[in-house]
Amino acid sequence: MIDRTHKLPLVQQCQILELARSTAYYQPVPVSPEELALMRRIDELHLEHPFAGARMLSKMLKREGNPVGRRRVSTLMERMELHALYRKPNTTKRHPAHRIYPYLLRNLSITRSNHVWAADIAYIPMKRGFVYLFAVIDWASRRVLSWRLSNTLTTDFCKEAAQEAINRYGKPGIFNTDQGCQFTSLDFTGLLKDNGIQISMDGKGCWRDNVFVERLWQSVKYEKVYLHAYDSVSDAKRGLEKYFKFYNQNRPHTALDDKTPDDFYFDNLPAMQKAA
């Protein structure tokens, strides 16, 4: 919107666009190595103690010799999209104009592939920054169907991954997410509605409603991300691509009778999709 090469002064461009002048002069400040290290430690503690909020995490960090206040921890948790996982009122940040859909999976028997898909966003630390990972999984098989990385929390990369999963594997009966604004947006819910997919959303603070995605994040971080300090987004993409291939094709799951997600997924497709 602002053209620094235009003959019109920046002040007048801001006036025409009704923007604050500070917007034109602002230069993004990179995250310091110290803050990145703190964010990574908060992420590790969150995986170990998902019930811990900013106050408890602050106390844990102080016991480790890292004097960080509750408010700073809260700010960093918000940046990383981390929330204490326990039932609590009015915690999910969502757009006030967006519709919230009911949770459809309670007491539902999910034993076949493409019956239910689930999706979520996770924070991925790198050597010099961080990115967000979005993934779509098949609930019954735990198979990762598609995924995307992004350095911003927008809806477009979530929608792209969901569309890719639909194009490659067909349409699930139900698609489950949390109540985040990316998933309640008209763009995302419109994609699901246009494909005749039922929309299901977790209850407030009910992390167990999407438990298999939470377990995927734990596996991804402890088995891959924390073992590598990715230098760039492309480096992270290559590493995660390799991991998800291993996860789907070679990593056995006890809950699947030691089958891999690929084995279970393709063995339990509906008859019509197997024939196709």
Secondary structure, DSSP 8 states (H G I E B T S, - for coil): ---TTSSS-HHHHHHHHT--HHHHH-------HHHHHHHHHHHHHHHH-TT--HHHHHHHHHHTT----HHHHHHHHHHHT----S--SS-----TTS-------TT----STTSEEEEEEEEEEETTEEEEEEEEEETTT--EEEEEEESS--SHHHHHHHHHHHHHH---SEEEE-S-HHHHSHHHHHHHHHTT-EEEE--TT-GGGGHHHHHHHHHHHHHTGGG---SSHHHHHHHHHHHHHHHHHT--BGGGTTB-HHHHHHHTS-HHHHH-
